[in-house]
Amino acid sequence: MTASSASCGCSPKIGRRDGSTPPDLAPRRASSHVGVADMLKGWGARWGFRRMDRQVEPGLYSLNDARSDSPVLVTSNYQLTFDAVRQELEGIGAWLLVLDTGGVNVWCAAGKGTFSTKELLERIESSRLTEFVNHRTLILPQLGATGVRARDVASTGWRVVWGPVLARDLPEFLRSGSKKTPAMRTIAFDLRDRMVLAPMELVHVVKWLPLFVAFAAMLAFPPGEEFAGRFLGNGMLLLGSLLLGSVVFPLLLPWLPFEAFGLKGLALGLAGNAILGILAHLWIGTPWHALVAAGLPATALVVWLAMNFTGCTTFTSQTGAALEVKVAVKPLLAATLAGIATALWRMAAG
Amino acid sequence: MVFDTTKLTYLRNGSSLSIDPDKCTGCGLCIDVCPHAVLDLVEHRAVASAPARCMECGACRMNCPSGAIAVTSGVGCVAAIVNGMMNKSSPSCGCGSKRSKAACS
């Protein structure tokens, strides 16, 4: 666990209202400046580099020279979250009470029980928040409501106000006297939200590449004059399906038919492999029977990747995902086994 | 084409959300915390008017002062469910391990 003291320019010793400074318990200073080092670390986090090191020291931070009447905003100790909140509050003095969520963002942490009533109350206590502010209001991100029961916090004397879903709405929220527009209360899943997930999805599938190349080769047996044509055609379908499932699926999600992600993946997989198959036949001359043999496992791959995207969205439910698994597991297994059987048969026949 | 992605839906019978109208006092706290505008106050009682948008996050159940709301919350993640099936445990993404998904952080 590394504290990113370099990024927030930590320096100790903010005075308490009575003028004294407690040893080792003083809030750290933070600014709204996000430097190159912070941005690189954030970018690295999106690609999965040392993601679990992206933690900020929990505790109380004075942002932009907070005063005793400045608002108190509660957040998680995931670096990207902390940086987003700091940046959006440019020029606004506020106290940031950073909870220890193990470097996980607010919403996931709330669901897992680490962004919790208990952690909040303990952090208020250990940071001695009461000694630095003259009010008793806490602004929590709305998505923290999954883990924090406002009524239980209120019984300790602290009033919880649910702030906007997104940090970028904080300045407007604070300016309007803590009023939220309908847009500030709901979570979207826009193109940008979907596509920032694509790099990680690609990184996850890229390690299977050698397996797919080998599978494409096995399906292309027997060796001979036409091996290259079949191998390249198979490769196009399989690698194309990797891209269909991890990049094209998130891109087109709102427009794909059916409610279930597996069915959306089936529609995209069939259409995509049909196009890839036609191109392979025209450009490389791969025979149709070879393309159909490769197209079945390739489509199953798109379905599988599409179903796995349920874990990346802001709107899929566990009940629904369980239903999908129940329905799809047998057909997917059958398609995979059929693909493997075909490959083994081709190798044996060659 | 402008598309309001706050209104994206999943399976129409994919939510375990239920509200007991006898326990509901119409305080509206559930509506304050729901991130998908699933709930509405109808004649002083909370109702789920858009259940297909419900992702079972559980914020409503957590903040209902009268325990009127029931929902089985958990991650809406196929990988977590498959993981749980293979390990004979409850669904788990393995968050905190190298296998956690992009959206986990």
Contacts between the chains, C-beta under 8 A, distances in Angstrom:
chain1	res1	chain2	res2	distance
A	45	B	105	6.5
A	46	B	102	7.3
A	48	B	102	7.5
A	51	B	100	7.7
A	51	B	105	5.6
A	52	B	96	6.9
A	54	B	105	7.0
A	78	B	105	5.9
A	80	B	105	7.1
A	102	B	96	6.6
A	103	B	105	7.1
A	104	B	95	6.9
A	104	B	96	7.6
A	104	B	104	6.7
A	104	B	105	6.1
A	105	B	104	7.7
A	105	B	105	5.7
A	107	B	57	7.8
A	108	B	95	6.7
A	108	B	103	7.6
A	108	B	104	5.4
A	108	B	105	7.3
A	110	B	57	7.9
A	110	B	59	7.7
A	111	B	57	6.6
A	111	B	58	7.4
A	111	B	73	7.1
A	111	B	74	8.0
A	111	B	75	6.8
A	112	B	95	6.6
A	142	B	33	6.3
A	142	B	35	6.3
A	142	B	59	8.0
A	143	B	35	6.1
A	143	B	57	8.0
A	143	B	59	7.8
A	145	B	32	7.9
A	145	B	33	3.6
A	145	B	59	3.7
A	145	B	62	6.4
A	145	B	63	5.7
A	146	B	57	4.7
A	146	B	58	5.3
A	146	B	59	4.5
A	146	B	62	6.2
A	146	B	73	7.3
A	147	B	62	7.0
A	148	B	62	7.3
A	149	B	62	5.3
A	149	B	63	5.8
A	150	B	29	7.2
A	150	B	63	5.7
A	151	B	29	7.9
A	151	B	63	7.1
A	151	B	65	5.4
A	162	B	32	5.7
A	162	B	33	6.2
A	165	B	35	6.0
A	182	B	37	7.3
A	183	B	6	7.7
A	185	B	32	7.9
A	185	B	34	7.9
A	185	B	35	7.1
A	185	B	37	7.0
A	186	B	6	4.2
A	186	B	35	5.9
A	186	B	36	6.2
A	186	B	37	5.5
A	187	B	6	6.7
A	187	B	35	4.4
A	187	B	36	6.9
A	188	B	4	7.7
A	188	B	5	4.4
A	188	B	6	4.7
A	189	B	5	4.5
A	189	B	6	8.0
A	189	B	8	5.7
A	190	B	5	5.2
A	193	B	5	7.8
A	196	B	102	7.6
A	197	B	101	7.9
A	197	B	102	4.4
A	197	B	103	6.0
A	199	B	102	7.4
A	200	B	101	6.9
A	200	B	102	3.1
A	201	B	102	6.6
A	253	B	8	7.9
A	254	B	3	5.1
A	254	B	5	6.2
A	254	B	8	6.3
A	255	B	3	8.0
A	259	B	9	6.9
A	259	B	10	6.3
A	259	B	11	5.0
A	259	B	12	6.4
A	259	B	14	7.9
A	259	B	52	7.8
A	260	B	11	6.2
A	261	B	78	7.5
A	307	B	78	4.4
A	308	B	78	5.7
A	308	B	79	5.2
A	310	B	76	5.7
A	310	B	77	5.6
A	310	B	78	4.8
A	310	B	79	8.0
A	311	B	75	6.7
A	311	B	76	7.4
A	311	B	77	3.1
A	311	B	78	6.6
A	311	B	79	5.2
A	311	B	80	6.4
A	311	B	93	6.4
A	311	B	101	4.7
A	311	B	103	6.6
A	312	B	101	5.7
A	312	B	102	6.0
A	312	B	103	4.3
A	313	B	8	7.9
A	313	B	76	7.1
A	313	B	103	7.5
A	314	B	35	7.7
A	314	B	55	7.2
A	315	B	8	5.1
A	315	B	9	7.2
A	315	B	10	5.8
A	315	B	36	6.6
A	315	B	53	6.5
A	315	B	55	5.2
A	315	B	76	7.7
A	316	B	10	5.0
A	316	B	14	7.8
A	316	B	55	6.2
A	316	B	76	3.4
A	316	B	77	7.4
A	317	B	10	5.8
A	317	B	11	7.5
A	317	B	14	4.7
A	317	B	15	5.5
A	317	B	16	7.9
A	317	B	54	6.3
A	317	B	55	4.8
A	317	B	56	4.4
A	317	B	76	4.5
A	318	B	56	5.6
A	318	B	72	6.9
A	318	B	73	7.1
A	318	B	74	3.7
A	318	B	75	6.1
A	318	B	76	5.2
A	318	B	77	7.7
A	318	B	80	7.9
A	318	B	81	7.3
A	318	B	91	6.5
A	319	B	11	7.9
A	319	B	14	5.1
A	319	B	15	6.1
A	319	B	16	5.0
A	319	B	56	6.3
A	319	B	72	6.7
A	320	B	10	4.8
A	320	B	11	4.0
A	320	B	14	2.7
A	320	B	15	7.4
A	320	B	76	6.4
A	321	B	14	7.9
A	321	B	75	7.9
A	321	B	76	4.9
A	321	B	77	6.1
A	321	B	78	5.0
A	321	B	80	7.6
A	321	B	81	5.5
A	322	B	81	5.4
A	322	B	91	7.7
A	323	B	11	6.2
A	323	B	13	7.7
A	323	B	14	6.4
A	324	B	11	7.6
A	324	B	78	6.1
A	325	B	78	5.8
A	325	B	81	5.0
A	325	B	82	6.2
A	325	B	85	7.5
